[in-house]
Amino acid sequence: MSEEAAQSKWVGEEIGQWAATKSKDKMALVLTSGEVFWDDEARDFDYERSTAVSEGMRGVYTGQDSEPPSTVSMAVV
């Protein structure tokens, strides 16, 4: 997950293909740049505030417990 990947058409398509054919539990979320926010009410990423979440992720984690999916940050600080 990065700001660049969030804007990529191809990343969005790959995420859509993965979500359609695989379990979300097998998707590793690694943040390399940008920010990720979770919307507890929507039980999905907060797409208004997040800069590193592709639109392709919309709905992939919807309905999961109120806890956001695990994300590993590899961002250089």
C-alpha positions in Angstrom: 0.0 0.0 0.0 1.4 3.4 -1.0 0.2 6.6 -2.4 1.4 5.6 -5.9 -0.2 2.2 -5.7 -3.5 3.7 -4.5 -3.6 5.7 -7.8 -2.7 2.8 -10.1 -5.4 1.4 -12.3 -3.5 -1.9 -12.5 -3.1 -2.3 -8.7 -6.9 -1.8 -8.4 -7.5 -4.5 -11.0 -5.1 -6.9 -9.3 -6.8 -6.4 -6.0 -10.2 -7.0 -7.6 -9.0 -10.2 -9.1 -7.5 -11.4 -5.8 -10.6 -10.5 -3.8 -12.8 -12.4 -6.3 -10.8 -15.6 -6.2 -9.0 -15.8 -2.9 -9.7 -15.3 0.8 -9.0 -11.8 2.2 -7.3 -13.6 5.1 -4.5 -14.5 2.7 -3.9 -10.9 1.5 -0.9 -9.2 3.2 -1.2 -5.5 3.6 2.1 -3.7 3.7 2.3 0.0 3.9 5.3 1.6 2.2 4.1 5.2 2.1 1.1 7.3 2.9 -1.6 6.9 5.5 -4.3 4.3 6.1 -7.4 5.0 8.2 -10.2 2.7 9.2 -13.9 3.7 9.5 -15.3 1.7 12.4 -18.9 2.5 11.4 -18.5 1.4 7.8 -16.2 -1.4 8.8 -14.1 -0.5 5.8 -11.1 1.7 5.0 -11.8 5.5 5.3 -11.3 6.4 1.7 -11.7 10.1 2.3 -8.8 10.3 4.8 -6.5 7.4 3.5 -3.9 8.3 1.0 -2.5 4.8 0.5 -5.7 2.7 -0.1 -6.7 1.8 -3.6 -10.3 2.0 -4.6 -9.9 -1.6 -5.5 -9.9 -2.4 -1.8 -13.4 -0.9 -1.4 -15.7 -3.5 0.1 -13.0 -6.2 0.4 -13.0 -6.0 4.2 -16.5 -4.6 4.7 -18.5 -6.5 7.3 -15.5 -7.8 9.2 -15.2 -7.3 12.9 -14.7 -3.8 14.0 -11.0 -4.4 14.1 -9.2 -3.2 11.0 -7.1 -5.8 9.0 -3.5 -6.1 10.1 -1.2 -3.9 8.2 2.6 -4.0 8.4 4.3 -0.6 8.0 7.5 -0.6 6.1 7.4 3.2 5.6 10.7 5.0 6.1 10.2 7.7 8.8 
